[in-house]
Amino acid sequence: MAKANKRIEQSNLCTGCGVCVSVCPINTKLRKADEFDPDDTAKMAIRVVDGKALVNEVTCISCGACARSCPVQSLSVVELATA
């Protein structure tokens, strides 16, 4: 899977607008599920907490949808070094 060599990083430019939350394919899939619980944020790949985007590295698939959609370019996909 592509996630093995990528991750999403965030700068301090985040304004907490929530665009990243709305474009995330993991979050979209969760919202479409009949049993979706908006209070169960543990399963979401990205959410806004205290005015800043917070990426759940366990759930995030590092697809880059959030980074491409960020209006202030706060998020970016980073290639990890391979050993």
C-alpha positions as CSV (number, residue, x, y, z in Angstrom):
1,M,0.0,0.0,0.0
2,A,1.2,3.5,-0.7
3,K,0.9,4.5,2.9
4,A,4.0,2.6,3.8
5,N,6.3,5.2,2.4
6,K,4.2,8.4,2.9
7,R,2.6,10.4,5.6
8,I,0.7,13.7,5.9
9,E,2.5,16.5,7.7
10,Q,1.1,19.8,8.8
11,S,2.6,23.3,9.2
12,N,1.5,25.9,11.6
13,L,-0.5,27.7,8.9
14,C,-3.7,25.7,9.6
15,T,-6.8,27.9,10.1
16,G,-9.1,25.1,11.1
17,C,-11.4,25.7,8.1
18,G,-12.3,22.0,7.9
19,V,-12.0,21.6,4.1
20,C,-9.6,18.7,4.7
21,V,-12.1,16.9,6.8
22,S,-14.8,17.2,4.1
23,V,-12.6,15.9,1.3
24,C,-11.0,13.0,3.1
25,P,-12.1,9.7,1.4
26,I,-11.9,7.8,4.7
27,N,-14.2,10.4,6.4
28,T,-16.6,10.4,3.5
29,K,-16.9,6.6,3.6
30,L,-17.6,6.7,7.3
31,R,-20.3,9.4,6.9
32,K,-22.1,7.3,4.3
33,A,-22.3,4.3,6.7
34,D,-25.7,3.8,8.3
35,E,-24.1,3.4,11.8
36,F,-22.0,6.6,11.5
37,D,-21.6,8.3,14.9
38,P,-20.3,11.9,14.5
39,D,-19.0,11.8,18.1
40,D,-16.8,8.7,17.4
41,T,-13.8,10.6,16.0
42,A,-11.4,7.8,16.6
43,K,-12.2,6.3,13.2
44,M,-11.8,9.5,11.3
45,A,-8.6,10.1,9.4
46,I,-8.6,13.9,9.9
47,R,-10.6,16.2,12.0
48,V,-10.4,19.7,13.4
49,V,-9.6,20.0,17.1
50,D,-9.1,23.3,18.9
51,G,-9.0,25.1,15.6
52,K,-6.3,22.9,13.9
53,A,-6.5,19.9,11.7
54,L,-5.4,16.7,13.4
55,V,-4.4,13.7,11.3
56,N,-4.9,10.2,12.7
57,E,-1.9,8.4,11.4
58,V,-3.4,5.0,12.1
59,T,-6.5,5.7,10.0
60,C,-5.1,8.0,7.3
61,I,-4.2,6.4,4.0
62,S,-1.9,9.3,3.0
63,C,-3.7,9.8,-0.3
64,G,-3.1,13.5,-0.3
65,A,-6.7,14.7,-0.9
66,C,-6.5,16.9,2.2
67,A,-3.2,18.4,1.1
68,R,-4.4,19.2,-2.4
69,S,-7.5,20.8,-1.0
70,C,-6.0,22.9,1.8
71,P,-6.6,26.6,1.0
72,V,-3.6,27.7,3.0
73,Q,-1.3,24.8,2.0
74,S,-0.9,23.7,5.6
75,L,-0.9,20.0,4.8
76,S,1.6,18.1,2.6
77,V,2.4,14.6,1.6
78,V,5.9,13.6,2.7
79,E,7.8,10.7,1.2
80,L,9.5,8.8,4.0
81,A,13.1,7.6,3.6
82,T,13.5,3.9,3.0
83,A,16.2,1.9,4.7
